[in-house]
Amino acid sequence: MGILSGNPKDEPLHYGEVYGLFTNLATNNGTIAGHQTLINHAGDEDLKKLIEEAIKGLQSENQQLEELLKTNGIGLPPAPPARPNANLEDIPVGARFTDPEISAAISMGTAAALVACSQAMGQSIREDVAMMYGQFHMNKAQFGAKMLKLNKEKGWLIPPPLHISKGTDS
Protein backbone atom coordinates (compact mmCIF):
# COMPACT_ATOMS: atom_id res chain seq x y z
CA MET A 1 0.00 0.00 0.00
CA GLY A 2 1.22 3.44 -0.86
CA ILE A 3 1.40 6.42 1.47
CA LEU A 4 -1.70 7.90 -0.18
CA SER A 5 -3.94 4.87 0.08
CA GLY A 6 -6.23 3.63 2.81
CA ASN A 7 -7.85 5.93 5.33
CA PRO A 8 -7.41 9.56 4.21
CA LYS A 9 -7.06 10.67 7.84
CA ASP A 10 -3.89 8.58 8.05
CA GLU A 11 -2.36 10.33 5.04
CA PRO A 12 -0.04 13.29 5.60
CA LEU A 13 -1.20 16.76 4.64
CA HIS A 14 0.84 18.40 1.91
CA TYR A 15 2.19 21.92 2.37
CA GLY A 16 -0.58 23.48 0.28
CA GLU A 17 -3.26 21.85 2.45
CA VAL A 18 -1.51 22.98 5.63
CA TYR A 19 -1.20 26.53 4.33
CA GLY A 20 -4.84 26.55 3.23
CA LEU A 21 -6.12 25.22 6.55
CA PHE A 22 -3.97 27.61 8.60
CA THR A 23 -4.86 30.61 6.45
CA ASN A 24 -8.56 29.69 6.47
CA LEU A 25 -8.55 29.56 10.28
CA ALA A 26 -6.70 32.88 10.57
CA THR A 27 -9.06 34.52 8.06
CA ASN A 28 -12.13 33.16 9.84
CA ASN A 29 -10.83 34.52 13.15
CA GLY A 30 -10.49 37.99 11.67
CA THR A 31 -13.83 37.76 9.91
CA ILE A 32 -15.59 36.78 13.14
CA ALA A 33 -14.11 39.83 14.89
CA GLY A 34 -15.11 42.03 11.96
CA HIS A 35 -18.65 40.67 11.93
CA GLN A 36 -18.92 41.20 15.70
CA THR A 37 -18.00 44.82 15.13
CA LEU A 38 -20.39 45.21 12.19
CA ILE A 39 -23.31 43.81 14.18
CA ASN A 40 -22.87 46.76 16.55
CA HIS A 41 -23.42 49.10 13.58
CA ALA A 42 -26.39 47.24 12.11
CA GLY A 43 -29.86 48.61 12.68
CA ASP A 44 -31.88 46.17 10.58
CA GLU A 45 -32.98 43.11 12.57
CA ASP A 46 -32.96 40.78 9.54
CA LEU A 47 -29.39 41.82 8.79
CA LYS A 48 -28.37 41.25 12.42
CA LYS A 49 -29.80 37.72 12.30
CA LEU A 50 -27.80 36.92 9.18
CA ILE A 51 -24.62 38.35 10.69
CA GLU A 52 -25.17 36.14 13.74
CA GLU A 53 -25.73 33.15 11.43
CA ALA A 54 -22.49 33.96 9.62
CA ILE A 55 -20.56 34.13 12.90
CA LYS A 56 -21.96 30.77 14.04
CA GLY A 57 -21.07 29.23 10.70
CA LEU A 58 -17.49 30.50 10.90
CA GLN A 59 -17.16 29.28 14.47
CA SER A 60 -18.37 25.84 13.39
CA GLU A 61 -15.81 25.79 10.57
CA ASN A 62 -13.12 26.83 13.03
CA GLN A 63 -13.84 23.83 15.26
CA GLN A 64 -13.21 21.50 12.32
CA LEU A 65 -10.14 23.40 11.14
CA GLU A 66 -8.60 23.51 14.62
CA GLU A 67 -9.18 19.80 15.16
CA LEU A 68 -7.57 18.92 11.83
CA LEU A 69 -4.57 21.17 12.42
CA LYS A 70 -4.04 19.91 15.98
CA THR A 71 -4.39 16.27 14.91
CA ASN A 72 -1.61 16.87 12.39
CA GLY A 73 0.66 18.64 14.87
CA ILE A 74 0.29 22.11 13.40
CA GLY A 75 0.15 25.18 15.62
CA LEU A 76 -2.89 27.43 15.43
CA PRO A 77 -2.81 31.08 14.36
CA PRO A 78 -3.60 33.68 16.99
CA ALA A 79 -7.19 34.87 17.24
CA PRO A 80 -8.29 38.37 18.16
CA PRO A 81 -10.45 38.71 21.27
CA ALA A 82 -14.24 38.71 20.89
CA ARG A 83 -15.62 42.18 20.33
CA PRO A 84 -17.90 43.68 22.98
CA ASN A 85 -21.50 44.57 22.25
CA ALA A 86 -22.16 48.27 21.73
CA ASN A 87 -25.30 50.34 21.54
CA LEU A 88 -25.88 51.61 18.00
CA GLU A 89 -26.95 54.99 19.35
CA ASP A 90 -23.55 55.40 21.04
CA ILE A 91 -21.80 55.31 17.67
CA PRO A 92 -21.77 58.79 16.06
CA VAL A 93 -23.83 58.91 12.87
CA GLY A 94 -20.88 59.92 10.70
CA ALA A 95 -18.78 57.07 12.09
CA ARG A 96 -21.37 54.33 11.57
CA PHE A 97 -21.44 51.81 8.79
CA THR A 98 -24.85 51.80 7.14
CA ASP A 99 -26.90 48.64 6.73
CA PRO A 100 -26.41 48.58 2.93
CA GLU A 101 -22.63 48.98 3.41
CA ILE A 102 -22.57 46.16 5.96
CA SER A 103 -24.64 43.89 3.76
CA ALA A 104 -22.45 44.59 0.72
CA ALA A 105 -19.26 43.88 2.68
CA ILE A 106 -20.59 40.58 4.01
CA SER A 107 -21.88 39.58 0.57
CA MET A 108 -18.50 40.39 -0.98
CA GLY A 109 -16.66 38.44 1.71
CA THR A 110 -18.95 35.46 1.17
CA ALA A 111 -18.25 35.52 -2.57
CA ALA A 112 -14.49 35.59 -1.91
CA ALA A 113 -14.84 32.73 0.59
CA LEU A 114 -16.60 30.62 -2.06
CA VAL A 115 -13.59 31.05 -4.36
CA ALA A 116 -11.20 30.17 -1.52
CA CYS A 117 -13.18 27.00 -0.73
CA SER A 118 -13.10 26.01 -4.41
CA GLN A 119 -9.35 26.51 -4.51
CA ALA A 120 -8.85 24.46 -1.34
CA MET A 121 -10.98 21.64 -2.76
CA GLY A 122 -8.99 21.67 -5.99
CA GLN A 123 -5.59 21.52 -4.33
CA SER A 124 -6.50 18.85 -1.77
CA ILE A 125 -5.27 15.30 -2.22
CA ARG A 126 -6.86 14.07 0.99
CA GLU A 127 -10.50 13.23 0.35
CA ASP A 128 -11.57 14.24 3.88
CA VAL A 129 -10.08 17.72 3.43
CA ALA A 130 -11.64 18.16 -0.02
CA MET A 131 -15.04 17.02 1.29
CA MET A 132 -14.81 19.33 4.30
CA TYR A 133 -14.21 22.27 1.96
CA GLY A 134 -17.06 21.05 -0.23
CA GLN A 135 -19.33 21.27 2.81
CA PHE A 136 -18.00 24.74 3.68
CA HIS A 137 -18.64 25.78 0.06
CA MET A 138 -22.21 24.52 0.10
CA ASN A 139 -22.94 26.29 3.38
CA LYS A 140 -21.47 29.55 2.09
CA ALA A 141 -23.44 29.29 -1.17
CA GLN A 142 -26.65 28.86 0.81
CA PHE A 143 -25.73 31.78 3.06
CA GLY A 144 -24.88 33.89 0.01
CA ALA A 145 -28.33 33.19 -1.41
CA LYS A 146 -29.88 34.46 1.83
CA MET A 147 -27.78 37.61 1.62
CA LEU A 148 -28.83 38.13 -2.01
CA LYS A 149 -32.49 37.76 -1.07
CA LEU A 150 -32.07 40.23 1.81
CA ASN A 151 -30.29 42.73 -0.44
CA LYS A 152 -33.09 42.53 -3.00
CA GLU A 153 -35.90 42.74 -0.43
CA LYS A 154 -34.36 45.76 1.31
CA GLY A 155 -33.52 47.56 -1.91
CA TRP A 156 -29.81 47.47 -1.09
CA LEU A 157 -28.70 45.68 -4.24
CA ILE A 158 -27.23 48.02 -6.81
CA PRO A 159 -27.16 46.04 -10.05
CA PRO A 160 -24.86 46.80 -12.93
CA PRO A 161 -26.55 48.09 -16.09
CA LEU A 162 -29.16 45.53 -17.08
CA HIS A 163 -29.18 44.14 -20.59
CA ILE A 164 -32.68 43.85 -21.90
CA SER A 165 -33.03 42.14 -25.24
CA LYS A 166 -35.54 43.94 -27.44
CA GLY A 167 -36.09 40.98 -29.75
CA THR A 168 -35.67 41.82 -33.41
CA ASP A 169 -37.59 40.49 -36.36
CA SER A 170 -35.29 38.62 -38.69
C-alpha positions as CSV (number, residue, x, y, z in Angstrom):
1,M,0.0,0.0,0.0
2,G,1.2,3.4,-0.9
3,I,1.4,6.4,1.5
4,L,-1.7,7.9,-0.2
5,S,-3.9,4.9,0.1
6,G,-6.2,3.6,2.8
7,N,-7.8,5.9,5.3
8,P,-7.4,9.6,4.2
9,K,-7.1,10.7,7.8
10,D,-3.9,8.6,8.0
11,E,-2.4,10.3,5.0
12,P,0.0,13.3,5.6
13,L,-1.2,16.8,4.6
14,H,0.8,18.4,1.9
15,Y,2.2,21.9,2.4
16,G,-0.6,23.5,0.3
17,E,-3.3,21.8,2.4
18,V,-1.5,23.0,5.6
19,Y,-1.2,26.5,4.3
20,G,-4.8,26.6,3.2
21,L,-6.1,25.2,6.6
22,F,-4.0,27.6,8.6
23,T,-4.9,30.6,6.4
24,N,-8.6,29.7,6.5
25,L,-8.5,29.6,10.3
26,A,-6.7,32.9,10.6
27,T,-9.1,34.5,8.1
28,N,-12.1,33.2,9.8
29,N,-10.8,34.5,13.1
30,G,-10.5,38.0,11.7
31,T,-13.8,37.8,9.9
32,I,-15.6,36.8,13.1
33,A,-14.1,39.8,14.9
34,G,-15.1,42.0,12.0
35,H,-18.7,40.7,11.9
36,Q,-18.9,41.2,15.7
37,T,-18.0,44.8,15.1
38,L,-20.4,45.2,12.2
39,I,-23.3,43.8,14.2
40,N,-22.9,46.8,16.5
41,H,-23.4,49.1,13.6
42,A,-26.4,47.2,12.1
43,G,-29.9,48.6,12.7
44,D,-31.9,46.2,10.6
45,E,-33.0,43.1,12.6
46,D,-33.0,40.8,9.5
47,L,-29.4,41.8,8.8
48,K,-28.4,41.2,12.4
49,K,-29.8,37.7,12.3
50,L,-27.8,36.9,9.2
51,I,-24.6,38.3,10.7
52,E,-25.2,36.1,13.7
53,E,-25.7,33.2,11.4
54,A,-22.5,34.0,9.6
55,I,-20.6,34.1,12.9
56,K,-22.0,30.8,14.0
57,G,-21.1,29.2,10.7
58,L,-17.5,30.5,10.9
59,Q,-17.2,29.3,14.5
60,S,-18.4,25.8,13.4
61,E,-15.8,25.8,10.6
62,N,-13.1,26.8,13.0
63,Q,-13.8,23.8,15.3
64,Q,-13.2,21.5,12.3
65,L,-10.1,23.4,11.1
66,E,-8.6,23.5,14.6
67,E,-9.2,19.8,15.2
68,L,-7.6,18.9,11.8
69,L,-4.6,21.2,12.4
70,K,-4.0,19.9,16.0
71,T,-4.4,16.3,14.9
72,N,-1.6,16.9,12.4
73,G,0.7,18.6,14.9
74,I,0.3,22.1,13.4
75,G,0.2,25.2,15.6
76,L,-2.9,27.4,15.4
77,P,-2.8,31.1,14.4
78,P,-3.6,33.7,17.0
79,A,-7.2,34.9,17.2
80,P,-8.3,38.4,18.2
81,P,-10.5,38.7,21.3
82,A,-14.2,38.7,20.9
83,R,-15.6,42.2,20.3
84,P,-17.9,43.7,23.0
85,N,-21.5,44.6,22.3
86,A,-22.2,48.3,21.7
87,N,-25.3,50.3,21.5
88,L,-25.9,51.6,18.0
89,E,-27.0,55.0,19.4
90,D,-23.6,55.4,21.0
91,I,-21.8,55.3,17.7
92,P,-21.8,58.8,16.1
93,V,-23.8,58.9,12.9
94,G,-20.9,59.9,10.7
95,A,-18.8,57.1,12.1
96,R,-21.4,54.3,11.6
97,F,-21.4,51.8,8.8
98,T,-24.9,51.8,7.1
99,D,-26.9,48.6,6.7
100,P,-26.4,48.6,2.9
101,E,-22.6,49.0,3.4
102,I,-22.6,46.2,6.0
103,S,-24.6,43.9,3.8
104,A,-22.5,44.6,0.7
105,A,-19.3,43.9,2.7
106,I,-20.6,40.6,4.0
107,S,-21.9,39.6,0.6
108,M,-18.5,40.4,-1.0
109,G,-16.7,38.4,1.7
110,T,-19.0,35.5,1.2
111,A,-18.2,35.5,-2.6
112,A,-14.5,35.6,-1.9
113,A,-14.8,32.7,0.6
114,L,-16.6,30.6,-2.1
115,V,-13.6,31.1,-4.4
116,A,-11.2,30.2,-1.5
117,C,-13.2,27.0,-0.7
118,S,-13.1,26.0,-4.4
119,Q,-9.4,26.5,-4.5
120,A,-8.9,24.5,-1.3
121,M,-11.0,21.6,-2.8
122,G,-9.0,21.7,-6.0
123,Q,-5.6,21.5,-4.3
124,S,-6.5,18.9,-1.8
125,I,-5.3,15.3,-2.2
126,R,-6.9,14.1,1.0
127,E,-10.5,13.2,0.4
128,D,-11.6,14.2,3.9
129,V,-10.1,17.7,3.4
130,A,-11.6,18.2,0.0
131,M,-15.0,17.0,1.3
132,M,-14.8,19.3,4.3
133,Y,-14.2,22.3,2.0
134,G,-17.1,21.1,-0.2
135,Q,-19.3,21.3,2.8
136,F,-18.0,24.7,3.7
137,H,-18.6,25.8,0.1
138,M,-22.2,24.5,0.1
139,N,-22.9,26.3,3.4
140,K,-21.5,29.6,2.1
141,A,-23.4,29.3,-1.2
142,Q,-26.7,28.9,0.8
143,F,-25.7,31.8,3.1
144,G,-24.9,33.9,0.0
145,A,-28.3,33.2,-1.4
146,K,-29.9,34.5,1.8
147,M,-27.8,37.6,1.6
148,L,-28.8,38.1,-2.0
149,K,-32.5,37.8,-1.1
150,L,-32.1,40.2,1.8
151,N,-30.3,42.7,-0.4
152,K,-33.1,42.5,-3.0
153,E,-35.9,42.7,-0.4
154,K,-34.4,45.8,1.3
155,G,-33.5,47.6,-1.9
156,W,-29.8,47.5,-1.1
157,L,-28.7,45.7,-4.2
158,I,-27.2,48.0,-6.8
159,P,-27.2,46.0,-10.0
160,P,-24.9,46.8,-12.9
161,P,-26.5,48.1,-16.1
162,L,-29.2,45.5,-17.1
163,H,-29.2,44.1,-20.6
164,I,-32.7,43.8,-21.9
165,S,-33.0,42.1,-25.2
166,K,-35.5,43.9,-27.4
167,G,-36.1,41.0,-29.7
168,T,-35.7,41.8,-33.4
169,D,-37.6,40.5,-36.4
170,S,-35.3,38.6,-38.7
